[in-house]
Amino acid sequence: MDADTEAEDAMRYRMFGNSGLRVSEVHLGAMGFGWTDRDEVRRMVDLYTEANGQ
């Protein structure tokens, strides 16, 4: 199994409405990252990672 296949197997995807686009289920509320300081973003990502992304 190559690295691309392993990464794809680790990520869950869904269809995005009727658009035909396949998107990952991962969502961290990233829209707010543009208005949040870097240290706060790092803290949020670290907490997410420590919780195994769940």
Helices and strands as residue ranges (DSSP letters): H 3-10, E 13-15, E 22-24, G 30-35, H 38-50
